[in-house]
Amino acid sequence: RAYRGGGYDDWFLPSKDELAQIYTNEATINTTASANGGSNFDNKVLFYWSSTEINNFFAWDLDFFNGDQYGGNKNGTANVRAVRAF
């Protein structure tokens, strides 16, 4: 919530459906991010958290190796990719 990248304060964690769209469009996003001083998705990073909770203990994450979504334990670790609405 406190992220202020690029001077913006309206960043948020994408839902599981939004994260799936990001995965589908990863190549285009990487090209656009690189052209505008942003960073590509790291090919060594597999799991990214979504903001979509399953229950008090699990939330959806997405495997960027194959696009599968899993219920990850909230006590576990995964990466995040903040997004902004446009």
N, CA, C and O atoms as a DFTB+ gen file, in Angstrom:
344 C
 N C O
     1  1       0.807      -1.208       0.000
     2  2       0.000       0.000       0.000
     3  2       0.842       1.260       0.000
     4  3       0.413       2.300      -0.499
     5  1       2.023       1.170       0.551
     6  2       2.870       2.351       0.675
     7  2       3.758       2.560      -0.552
     8  3       4.523       3.524      -0.591
     9  1       3.677       1.690      -1.543
    10  2       4.535       1.809      -2.719
    11  2       4.236       3.102      -3.472
    12  3       3.077       3.452      -3.696
    13  1       5.298       3.805      -3.856
    14  2       5.155       5.097      -4.534
    15  2       6.002       5.144      -5.800
    16  3       6.534       6.198      -6.147
    17  1       6.133       4.018      -6.490
    18  2       6.956       3.946      -7.695
    19  2       6.539       4.972      -8.740
    20  3       5.351       5.148      -9.013
    21  1       7.519       5.642      -9.319
    22  2       7.263       6.627     -10.352
    23  2       6.514       7.850      -9.858
    24  3       6.016       8.645     -10.655
    25  1       6.434       8.000      -8.533
    26  2       5.709       9.123      -7.958
    27  2       4.210       8.910      -7.866
    28  3       3.478       9.819      -7.475
    29  1       3.747       7.726      -8.219
    30  2       2.318       7.412      -8.167
    31  2       1.994       6.687      -6.866
    32  3       2.821       5.950      -6.329
    33  1       0.792       6.905      -6.373
    34  2       0.381       6.242      -5.132
    35  2      -0.855       5.369      -5.314
    36  3      -1.520       5.017      -4.340
    37  1      -1.164       5.019      -6.566
    38  2      -2.367       4.230      -6.828
    39  2      -2.058       2.804      -7.295
    40  3      -2.853       2.199      -8.015
    41  1      -0.909       2.271      -6.888
    42  2      -0.525       0.912      -7.237
    43  2      -1.358      -0.081      -6.439
    44  3      -1.776       0.209      -5.318
    45  1      -1.599      -1.257      -7.020
    46  2      -2.316      -2.301      -6.300
    47  2      -1.847      -3.668      -6.787
    48  3      -1.224      -3.783      -7.843
    49  1      -2.149      -4.686      -6.015
    50  2      -1.820      -6.062      -6.381
    51  2      -2.939      -6.585      -7.268
    52  3      -4.107      -6.479      -6.893
    53  1      -2.623      -7.147      -8.433
    54  2      -3.677      -7.585      -9.344
    55  2      -4.456      -8.785      -8.797
    56  3      -3.928      -9.591      -8.032
    57  1      -5.718      -8.882      -9.205
    58  2      -6.534     -10.046      -8.857
    59  2      -5.987     -11.264      -9.606
    60  3      -5.108     -11.129     -10.456
    61  1      -6.509     -12.447      -9.288
    62  2      -6.031     -13.652      -9.979
    63  2      -6.349     -13.601     -11.463
    64  3      -5.558     -14.082     -12.275
    65  1      -7.487     -13.031     -11.836
    66  2      -7.837     -12.914     -13.254
    67  2      -6.962     -11.882     -13.965
    68  3      -6.552     -12.094     -15.106
    69  1      -6.680     -10.776     -13.298
    70  2      -5.785      -9.770     -13.881
    71  2      -4.372     -10.339     -14.030
    72  3      -3.701     -10.080     -15.029
    73  1      -3.927     -11.104     -13.052
    74  2      -2.604     -11.712     -13.117
    75  2      -2.526     -12.711     -14.276
    76  3      -1.492     -12.814     -14.935
    77  1      -3.607     -13.441     -14.525
    78  2      -3.648     -14.363     -15.664
    79  2      -3.523     -13.588     -16.981
    80  3      -2.862     -14.054     -17.909
    81  1      -4.145     -12.420     -17.068
    82  2      -4.027     -11.589     -18.270
    83  2      -2.599     -11.064     -18.436
    84  3      -2.086     -10.965     -19.550
    85  1      -1.971     -10.733     -17.314
    86  2      -0.572     -10.297     -17.362
    87  2       0.296     -11.423     -17.907
    88  3       1.154     -11.189     -18.758
    89  1       0.080     -12.637     -17.425
    90  2       0.847     -13.793     -17.917
    91  2       0.644     -13.968     -19.424
    92  3       1.609     -14.177     -20.160
    93  1      -0.588     -13.883     -19.875
    94  2      -0.903     -14.052     -21.292
    95  2      -0.208     -13.003     -22.153
    96  3       0.169     -13.279     -23.292
    97  1      -0.042     -11.809     -21.611
    98  2       0.533     -10.689     -22.369
    99  2       1.940     -10.326     -21.906
   100  3       2.393      -9.198     -22.101
   101  1       2.621     -11.275     -21.298
   102  2       3.945     -11.012     -20.708
   103  2       4.937     -10.415     -21.703
   104  3       5.632      -9.458     -21.362
   105  1       5.023     -10.944     -22.908
   106  2       6.003     -10.455     -23.891
   107  2       5.749      -8.990     -24.233
   108  3       6.686      -8.195     -24.290
   109  1       4.494      -8.634     -24.460
   110  2       4.147      -7.246     -24.774
   111  2       4.438      -6.335     -23.594
   112  3       4.949      -5.228     -23.766
   113  1       4.113      -6.805     -22.396
   114  2       4.366      -6.012     -21.187
   115  2       5.867      -5.788     -21.009
   116  3       6.293      -4.679     -20.689
   117  1       6.676      -6.839     -21.216
   118  2       8.128      -6.699     -21.087
   119  2       8.677      -5.687     -22.080
   120  3       9.519      -4.864     -21.721
   121  1       8.213      -5.736     -23.320
   122  2       8.670      -4.789     -24.343
   123  2       8.313      -3.360     -23.962
   124  3       9.143      -2.456     -24.057
   125  1       7.071      -3.165     -23.529
   126  2       6.617      -1.825     -23.140
   127  2       7.346      -1.336     -21.901
   128  3       7.752      -0.175     -21.838
   129  1       7.518      -2.212     -20.912
   130  2       8.220      -1.825     -19.689
   131  2       9.656      -1.412     -19.997
   132  3      10.126      -0.388     -19.502
   133  1      10.351      -2.201     -20.808
   134  2      11.743      -1.877     -21.157
   135  2      11.846      -0.547     -21.886
   136  3      12.770       0.227     -21.639
   137  1      10.911      -0.279     -22.775
   138  2      10.928       0.965     -23.550
   139  2      10.641       2.190     -22.688
   140  3      10.941       3.315     -23.087
   141  1      10.062       1.977     -21.508
   142  2       9.687       3.099     -20.643
   143  2      10.425       3.105     -19.313
   144  3       9.968       3.719     -18.349
   145  1      11.556       2.428     -19.257
   146  2      12.378       2.453     -18.048
   147  2      11.918       1.499     -16.961
   148  3      12.411       1.570     -15.835
   149  1      10.990       0.612     -17.269
   150  2      10.519      -0.359     -16.286
   151  2      11.323      -1.645     -16.366
   152  3      12.304      -1.732     -17.104
   153  1      10.903      -2.637     -15.603
   154  2      11.632      -3.897     -15.585
   155  2      10.779      -5.036     -16.133
   156  3       9.556      -5.048     -15.991
   157  1      11.449      -5.980     -16.754
   158  2      10.799      -7.165     -17.286
   159  2      10.467      -8.135     -16.156
   160  3      11.006      -8.032     -15.053
   161  1       9.583      -9.067     -16.443
   162  2       9.365     -10.175     -15.532
   163  2      10.628     -11.022     -15.547
   164  3      11.176     -11.307     -16.612
   165  1      11.076     -11.413     -14.403
   166  2      12.286     -12.211     -14.257
   167  2      11.968     -13.662     -14.588
   168  3      11.113     -14.268     -13.943
   169  1      12.641     -14.225     -15.580
   170  2      12.384     -15.610     -15.987
   171  2      12.730     -16.617     -14.893
   172  3      12.274     -17.759     -14.940
   173  1      13.527     -16.209     -13.915
   174  2      13.886     -17.109     -12.826
   175  2      12.833     -17.099     -11.721
   176  3      12.806     -17.994     -10.877
   177  1      11.970     -16.090     -11.728
   178  2      10.910     -15.987     -10.734
   179  2       9.701     -16.742     -11.259
   180  3       9.237     -16.488     -12.371
   181  1       9.198     -17.658     -10.470
   182  2       8.067     -18.438     -10.942
   183  2       6.742     -17.922     -10.415
   184  3       5.837     -17.643     -11.202
   185  1       6.605     -17.789      -9.124
   186  2       5.299     -17.496      -8.536
   187  2       5.126     -16.028      -8.185
   188  3       5.997     -15.407      -7.576
   189  1       3.974     -15.488      -8.587
   190  2       3.576     -14.134      -8.222
   191  2       2.244     -14.214      -7.479
   192  3       1.333     -14.926      -7.900
   193  1       2.135     -13.478      -6.371
   194  2       0.891     -13.417      -5.609
   195  2      -0.154     -12.596      -6.342
   196  3       0.176     -11.648      -7.055
   197  1      -1.400     -12.959      -6.166
   198  2      -2.518     -12.112      -6.578
   199  2      -3.141     -11.540      -5.307
   200  3      -2.753     -11.909      -4.199
   201  1      -4.089     -10.655      -5.470
   202  2      -4.803     -10.096      -4.313
   203  2      -6.032     -10.928      -3.952
   204  3      -6.722     -10.623      -2.979
   205  1      -6.307     -11.969      -4.722
   206  2      -7.519     -12.761      -4.520
   207  2      -7.298     -13.818      -3.443
   208  3      -6.485     -14.729      -3.598
   209  1      -8.033     -13.676      -2.366
   210  2      -7.944     -14.629      -1.264
   211  2      -8.860     -15.817      -1.510
   212  3      -9.926     -15.685      -2.111
   213  1      -8.430     -16.977      -1.036
   214  2      -9.272     -18.165      -1.052
   215  2     -10.001     -18.261       0.284
   216  3     -11.204     -18.514       0.331
   217  1      -9.263     -18.058       1.353
   218  2      -9.815     -18.034       2.715
   219  2      -8.805     -17.324       3.613
   220  3      -7.925     -16.624       3.114
   221  1      -8.917     -17.493       4.917
   222  2      -8.001     -16.805       5.839
   223  2      -6.561     -17.288       5.739
   224  3      -5.647     -16.608       6.205
   225  1      -6.349     -18.446       5.138
   226  2      -5.020     -19.041       5.117
   227  2      -4.373     -19.102       3.732
   228  3      -3.153     -19.228       3.627
   229  1      -5.174     -19.016       2.675
   230  2      -4.653     -19.182       1.317
   231  2      -5.094     -18.043       0.398
   232  3      -6.177     -17.477       0.545
   233  1      -4.215     -17.730      -0.556
   234  2      -4.521     -16.766      -1.614
   235  2      -4.006     -17.353      -2.921
   236  3      -3.124     -18.212      -2.924
   237  1      -4.562     -16.883      -4.026
   238  2      -4.148     -17.380      -5.334
   239  2      -2.809     -16.791      -5.735
   240  3      -2.553     -15.601      -5.547
   241  1      -1.959     -17.642      -6.292
   242  2      -0.754     -17.165      -6.955
   243  2      -0.679     -17.825      -8.321
   244  3      -1.379     -18.799      -8.595
   245  1       0.180     -17.282      -9.174
   246  2       0.281     -17.776     -10.542
   247  2       1.718     -18.141     -10.835
   248  3       2.640     -17.387     -10.523
   249  1       1.904     -19.303     -11.438
   250  2       3.210     -19.801     -11.836
   251  2       3.529     -19.246     -13.228
   252  3       2.885     -19.631     -14.204
   253  1       4.505     -18.356     -13.331
   254  2       4.835     -17.730     -14.602
   255  2       5.650     -18.639     -15.511
   256  3       6.022     -18.230     -16.611
   257  1       5.936     -19.862     -15.074
   258  2       6.573     -20.837     -15.951
   259  2       5.547     -21.459     -16.885
   260  3       5.824     -21.677     -18.064
   261  1       4.338     -21.751     -16.347
   262  2       3.345     -22.456     -17.158
   263  2       1.937     -21.844     -17.111
   264  3       1.038     -22.334     -17.794
   265  1       1.733     -20.793     -16.327
   266  2       0.434     -20.129     -16.276
   267  2      -0.567     -20.755     -15.326
   268  3      -1.708     -20.299     -15.246
   269  1      -0.162     -21.793     -14.603
   270  2      -1.084     -22.431     -13.660
   271  2      -1.275     -21.570     -12.421
   272  3      -0.357     -20.882     -11.976
   273  1      -2.474     -21.621     -11.876
   274  2      -2.773     -20.897     -10.650
   275  2      -2.913     -21.893      -9.505
   276  3      -3.478     -22.975      -9.663
   277  1      -2.385     -21.499      -8.353
   278  2      -2.389     -22.354      -7.175
   279  2      -2.871     -21.565      -5.968
   280  3      -2.790     -20.338      -5.930
   281  1      -3.367     -22.291      -5.000
   282  2      -3.680     -21.695      -3.715
   283  2      -2.446     -21.753      -2.844
   284  3      -2.064     -22.820      -2.365
   285  1      -1.828     -20.616      -2.639
   286  2      -0.605     -20.557      -1.843
   287  2      -0.907     -20.166      -0.412
   288  3      -1.747     -19.305      -0.150
   289  1      -0.211     -20.811       0.511
   290  2      -0.350     -20.470       1.919
   291  2       0.159     -19.052       2.137
   292  3       1.249     -18.705       1.681
   293  1      -0.611     -18.243       2.819
   294  2      -0.239     -16.846       3.040
   295  2       1.025     -16.704       3.874
   296  3       1.645     -15.640       3.883
   297  1       1.412     -17.762       4.573
   298  2       2.668     -17.727       5.327
   299  2       3.861     -18.037       4.437
   300  3       5.007     -17.898       4.865
   301  1       3.606     -18.453       3.206
   302  2       4.672     -18.762       2.266
   303  2       5.190     -17.504       1.591
   304  3       4.757     -16.390       1.889
   305  1       6.115     -17.706       0.684
   306  2       6.684     -16.577      -0.035
   307  2       6.416     -16.711      -1.533
   308  3       6.418     -17.811      -2.084
   309  1       6.191     -15.595      -2.160
   310  2       6.087     -15.473      -3.607
   311  2       6.396     -14.019      -3.922
   312  3       6.477     -13.191      -3.015
   313  1       6.564     -13.713      -5.157
   314  2       6.868     -12.350      -5.566
   315  2       5.587     -11.587      -5.843
   316  3       4.515     -12.179      -5.968
   317  1       5.700     -10.287      -5.937
   318  2       4.556      -9.450      -6.270
   319  2       4.930      -8.561      -7.441
   320  3       6.098      -8.227      -7.641
   321  1       3.934      -8.189      -8.200
   322  2       4.109      -7.231      -9.297
   323  2       2.966      -6.239      -9.195
   324  3       1.843      -6.524      -9.614
   325  1       3.253      -5.090      -8.645
   326  2       2.232      -4.061      -8.485
   327  2       1.841      -3.513      -9.854
   328  3       2.673      -3.430     -10.757
   329  1       0.575      -3.141     -10.001
   330  2       0.056      -2.602     -11.246
   331  2      -0.739      -1.328     -10.956
   332  3      -1.095      -1.037      -9.814
   333  1      -0.999      -0.593     -12.013
   334  2      -1.846       0.595     -11.922
   335  2      -2.945       0.465     -12.961
   336  3      -2.732      -0.110     -14.029
   337  1      -4.111       0.995     -12.653
   338  2      -5.206       1.017     -13.618
   339  2      -4.877       2.053     -14.697
   340  3      -4.196       3.046     -14.441
   341  1      -5.375       1.798     -15.899
   342  2      -5.202       2.794     -16.969
   343  2      -6.431       2.827     -17.824
   344  3      -6.496       3.597     -18.782
